[in-house]
């Protein structure tokens, strides 16, 4: 959910890596790496609970990225007087 939120609020594709496997007797990771588009849709995802390395591939659609930014121009509301000119 948080990866999808970051994609929407930054209007970017987000590539989220994730660890897998048993790290020690007390800690294991279960993956769930994914690629999310600027509208928050998961466009590729590695299998969950895999014990083998996986790779997620997705097409980056720059026309869709431009469409999202044009139809929801969040960066026009940026407060440069408060956060500075280059604040994300």
Contact map, one row per residue, 1 for C-alpha under 8 A:
1111100000000000000000000000000000000000000000000000000000000000000000000000000000000000
1111110000000000000000000000000000000000000000000000000000000000000000000000000000000000
1111111000000101000000000000000000010000000000000000000000000000000000000000000000000000
1111111100000100000000000000000000011011110000000000000000000000000000000000000000000000
1111111110000000000000000000000000000001000000000000000000000000000000000000000000000000
0111111111100100000000000000000000000000000000000000000000000000000000000000000000000000
0011111111111100000000000000000000011111000000000000000000000000000000000000000000000000
0001111111110000000000000000000000001111000000000000000000000000000000000000000000000000
0000111111100000000000000000000000000000000000000000000000000000000000000100000000000000
0000011111110000000000000000000000000100000000000000000000000000000000000000000000000000
0000011111111000000000000000000000000110000000000000000000000000100110000000000000000000
0000001101111100000000000000000000001100000000000000000000000000100000000000000000000000
0000001000111110000000000000000000111100000000000000000000010000000000000000000000000000
0011011000011111000000000000000000111100000000000000000000000000000000000000000000000000
0000000000001111100000000000000011110000000000000000000000000000000000000000000000000000
0010000000000111110000000000000011100000000000000000000000000000000000000000000000000000
0000000000000011111000000000000111000000000000000000000000000000000000000000000000000000
0000000000000001111100000000011110000000000000000000000000000000000000000000000000000000
0000000000000000111110000000111000000000000000000000000000000000000000000000000000000000
0000000000000000011111000001111000000000000000001111100000000000000000000000000000000000
0000000000000000001111100001110000000000000000000110000000000000000000000000000000000000
0000000000000000000111111011100000000000000000000000000000000000000000000000000000000000
0000000000000000000011111111100000000000000000000000000000000000000000000000000000000000
0000000000000000000001111111000000000000000000000000000000000000000000000000000000000000
0000000000000000000001111110000000000000000000000000000000000000000000000000000000000000
0000000000000000000000111111000000000000000000000000000000000000000000000000000000000000
0000000000000000000001111111100000000000000000000000000000000000000000000000000000000000
0000000000000000000111110111110000000000000000000000000000000000000000000000000000000000
0000000000000000001111100011111000000000000000000000000000000000000000000000000000000000
0000000000000000011110000001111100000000000000011100000000000000000000000000000000000000
0000000000000000011100000000111110000000000001111100000000000000000000000000000000000000
0000000000000000110000000000011111000000000011111000000000000000000000000000000000000000
0000000000000011110000000000001111100000000011000000000100000000000000000000000000000000
0000000000000011100000000000000111110000011111000000000100000000000000000000000000000000
0000000000001111000000000000000011111000011110000000000111000000000000000000000000000000
0011001000001110000000000000000001111111111100000000000000000000000000000000000000000000
0001001100011100000000000000000000111111111000000000000000000000000000000000000000000000
0000001101111100000000000000000000011111100000000000000000000000100100000000000000000000
0001001100100000000000000000000000011111100000000000000000000000000100000000000000000000
0001101100000000000000000000000000011111110000000000000000000000000000000000000000000000
0001000000000000000000000000000000011111111000000000000000000000000000000000000000000000
0001000000000000000000000000000001111001111110000000000000000000000000000000000000000000
0000000000000000000000000000000001111000111110000000000001000000000000000000000000000000
0000000000000000000000000000000001110000011111000000000111000000000000000000000000000000
0000000000000000000000000000000111100000011111100000000100000000000000000000000000000000
0000000000000000000000000000001111000000000111110000011100000000000000000000000000000000
0000000000000000000000000000001100000000000011111100010000000000000000000000000000000000
0000000000000000000000000000011100000000000001111100000000000000000000000000000000000000
0000000000000000000100000000011100000000000000111110000000000000000000000000000000000000
0000000000000000000110000000011000000000000000111111100000000000000000000000000000000000
0000000000000000000110000000000000000000000000001111100000000000000000000000000000000000
0000000000000000000100000000000000000000000000000111110000000000000000000000000000000000
0000000000000000000100000000000000000000000000000111111000000000000000000000000000000000
0000000000000000000000000000000000000000000001100001111100000000000000000000000000000000
0000000000000000000000000000000000000000000001000000111110000000000000000000000000000000
0000000000000000000000000000000011100000000111000000011111000000000000000000000000000000
0000000000000000000000000000000000100000000100000000001111100000000000000000000000000000
0000000000000000000000000000000000100000001100000000000111110000000000000000000000000000
0000000000000000000000000000000000000000000000000000000011111000000000000000000000000000
0000000000001000000000000000000000000000000000000000000001111100000000000000000000000000
0000000000000000000000000000000000000000000000000000000000111111100000000000000000000000
0000000000000000000000000000000000000000000000000000000000011111110000000000000000000000
0000000000000000000000000000000000000000000000000000000000001111111000000000000000000000
0000000000000000000000000000000000000000000000000000000000001111111100000000000000000000
0000000000110000000000000000000000000100000000000000000000001111111110000000000000000000
0000000000000000000000000000000000000000000000000000000000000111111111000000000000000000
0000000000000000000000000000000000000000000000000000000000000011111111100000000000000000
0000000000100000000000000000000000000110000000000000000000000001111111111000000000000000
0000000000100000000000000000000000000000000000000000000000000000111111111100000000000000
0000000000000000000000000000000000000000000000000000000000000000011111111000000000000000
0000000000000000000000000000000000000000000000000000000000000000001111111000000000000000
0000000000000000000000000000000000000000000000000000000000000000000111111100000000000000
0000000000000000000000000000000000000000000000000000000000000000000111111111100000000000
0000000010000000000000000000000000000000000000000000000000000000000010011111110000000000
0000000000000000000000000000000000000000000000000000000000000000000000001111110000000000
0000000000000000000000000000000000000000000000000000000000000000000000001111110000000000
0000000000000000000000000000000000000000000000000000000000000000000000001111111000000000
0000000000000000000000000000000000000000000000000000000000000000000000000111111100000000
0000000000000000000000000000000000000000000000000000000000000000000000000000111111110000
0000000000000000000000000000000000000000000000000000000000000000000000000000011111111110
0000000000000000000000000000000000000000000000000000000000000000000000000000001111111000
0000000000000000000000000000000000000000000000000000000000000000000000000000001111110000
0000000000000000000000000000000000000000000000000000000000000000000000000000001111111110
0000000000000000000000000000000000000000000000000000000000000000000000000000001111111110
0000000000000000000000000000000000000000000000000000000000000000000000000000000110111110
0000000000000000000000000000000000000000000000000000000000000000000000000000000100111111
0000000000000000000000000000000000000000000000000000000000000000000000000000000100111111
0000000000000000000000000000000000000000000000000000000000000000000000000000000000000111
